[in-house]
Amino acid sequence: MKTTKLLIHIVVDARRYGFEYCRDCLWRLRFVGKITDKQLLKAFEVLHAKGF
């Protein structure tokens, strides 16, 4: 799965599972090197814009 699609799924899942779950998923992806710092920050910006 492309990284962008993966990040979109995590942001969409925030509504279903809550922000803390998605934050943990994002940090895990960053830790194992699947996403970059820039992508991590962008995902948090999107979550913040969605009201989380």
C-alpha positions, 0 to 999 in steps of 0.5 A: 500500500502506498504511504499516502493511502496509508496515511489517509486511512489512518486519518479516516480511522480517527473518527472511528477509533479516536485520536489517541489510537491514530496518534500511536499508529502514526508514531509506530509507522515513524519508528519503523521507518515507513513514513518520514518526519514530514509525512508525520507532521502533515498527518498531524496537521490534517488531524488537527484540521479535522478537529482532533 
